[in-house]
Amino acid sequence: MKKLFMLTAIVSIALFSACLNHEHEKAEDTTFLITSPIQKDTSVFKEYVGQVQSASHIELRSQEKGYLEKIFVDEGQFVKKGQLMFKIMPLVYEAEVEKAKAEMNFTEIEYRNTKSLRDKNIVSENELALAKAKLNKAKAELSLAQAHLGFTEIRAPFDGIMDRFHTRLGSLIEEGELLTTLSNNNKMWVYFNVPEAEYLDYVKLARTKDAQKVYLQMANKETFNYPGFVETIEADFNNETGNIAFRATFQNPKGILRHGETGNIMMPVVLKNAIIIPQKATFDVLDKKFVYIVDKNNVLKAKQITVAYELPHIYILESGLSVKDRILAEGLGKVKNNEQIKGEFVSFEKEMAELNHLHAE
């Protein structure tokens, strides 16, 4: 029985050794693809969180105290310039107008009588001037009363869209109380914060004549149909965040954008002589990225790289490689550092074409 066990163990070891030799021979027979980085001018998008605001967005407040007698519009309604929206009960102000009219009529009669007496040299020039002053004062008081009466009707100062009401029909309105807001969304401003280092890069590269073109990625990840342009930069940095606010202007002819929306500003950045490699040619160790450089003897050497930008299937490097380097393009999980491999060189363009074709399928 003991001999049978020993025989079985020897056979098992022999079979295991044969399998290892077979796998080793199979690895040695594998041909790995090798490629090189390319260097070319390209462009990427820097992304910033943006806050969308209407260029014409105002608060509509009451200029008089009184009961809200009528509401002529609805929330979310489009209104035209001059359209009547709210009316505050005008009875007191109508009475003040009538009182001011009566006072003006009285002083006007008094002035005419005084002028007639002055023409006959019965009264002095000063008395006529005093009567004239009283008439002018009465006219001013009438104009003021009429203005107060006019303030009981609140009209749209421009074409726009109504927001929600902050008060209801019949409410007692105080002077200066917020009724609603009005937005004209034909032109939109998008504010976004830029770090100091990127601001300095922007100022250095900014063209003097043409405004920087940017794009808006909306909340549904779709790009807004119309590009915007950076028109202004705030005067001061935020000392707490180290950022400065940019403002981009977008035309909004179809009214898709609304005040208060959020989105991402996509600012194109041109990169000169950028070093580009396939993403699949890299591997991670903790929080660092590496590639396998293939030397002239096809021996692998791990080397750390620094990624500046990530695009679909490719990395744009900040440092670590040059176009003269040869790197392992695939099969990184099947090899180890300082291992010699059998390699076949393939151009970067061919490698990326095959990768794009594979993802398209």
Secondary structure as UniProt FT lines:
FT   HELIX           2..29
FT   STRAND          31..35
FT   STRAND          38..61
FT   STRAND          66..71
FT   TURN            75..76
FT   STRAND          78..79
FT   TURN            81..82
FT   STRAND          84..88
FT   HELIX           91..119
FT   TURN            120..121
FT   HELIX           125..150
FT   TURN            151..152
FT   STRAND          153..155
FT   STRAND          160..162
FT   TURN            169..170
FT   STRAND          172..173
FT   TURN            175..176
FT   STRAND          178..195
FT   HELIX           196..205
FT   STRAND          213..217
FT   TURN            219..220
FT   STRAND          228..233
FT   TURN            239..241
FT   STRAND          243..251
FT   TURN            253..254
FT   TURN            259..260
FT   STRAND          262..278
FT   HELIX           279..281
FT   STRAND          283..285
FT   TURN            286..287
FT   STRAND          288..294
FT   TURN            296..297
FT   STRAND          299..311
FT   TURN            312..313
FT   STRAND          314..319
FT   TURN            323..324
FT   STRAND          327..328
FT   HELIX           332..334
FT   TURN            337..338
FT   STRAND          342..345
FT   HELIX           348..360
//
